[in-house]
């Protein structure tokens, strides 16, 4: 049994790619000016090299199974492209970090304020600081989608495997309410600065 948080969005990527290919076909078929067919060919290349992997692949994903916690983070766009084509080739995501559940001491639940461009506001990322028995700490962004149901199921599954969560801000309980997490974290941040 495994629980997955964050999945490739292949349907959305295919829709955007098809729309781009339709636009490329219209440009290719029109004879408005001499270089129109070259622009159409460039659009086809952009559709398969940039749009398809960029839209379909999440920046981060994690899953937990009976024995391991696996996590991946695509820091650059090139990482996304490579991981997308590896996913197409192997039919399963390639995870960059693999932690044994029996080596995890506890997971500290926290958050981090991050500037959200282009509007300049502050958004909040939910972080898991995974403390291992050997003293090492692995920190990763935990809430990667709006699908809280899969996130909450993964948390319950890890707790059933004996993973202890230290949650001083009661973030995990708040996520079960269905309310927006950012509002709750803004209130926490404001109360800490008062």
URPE-V912289 format. One record per backbone hydrogen bond with DSSP energy under -0.5 kcal/mol. NH is the residue of the N-H (numbers start at 1). CO is the residue of the C=O. Records with the same first field share a line. If there is no record, write none. Layout:
BEGIN
NH->CO  CO
END
This chain:
BEGIN
3->64
5->62
6->4
9->56
10->8
13->9
14->10
15->11
16->12
17->13
18->14
19->15
20->16
21->17
22->18
23->19
24->20
25->21
26->22
27->23
28->24
29->25
30->26
36->33
37->34
39->35
40->36
41->37
42->38
43->39
44->40
45->41
46->42
47->43
48->44
49->45
50->46
51->46
52->47
54->50
55->51
56->52
57->53
58->56
61->72
62->5
63->70
64->3
65->68
69->99
70->63  68
71->97
72->61
74->59
75->73
80->76
81->77
82->78
83->79
84->80
85->81
86->82
87->83
88->84
89->85
90->86
91->87
95->93
96->71
97->71
99->69
101->67
103->100
104->101
105->103  131
106->131
107->164
108->106  129
109->107  166
110->108  127
112->125
114->123
116->121
117->115
120->116
121->116
123->114  121
125->112
127->110
128->140
129->108  127
130->128  138
131->106  129
132->130  136
133->103
135->132
138->130
139->137
140->128
142->126
143->126
144->142
148->146
151->147
152->148
153->149
154->150
155->151
156->152
157->153
158->154
159->155
160->156
161->157
162->159
163->158
166->107  164
167->165
170->167
174->170
175->171
176->172  173
177->174
178->174  175
179->174
184->180
185->181
186->182
187->183
188->184
189->185
190->186
191->187
192->188
193->189
194->190
END
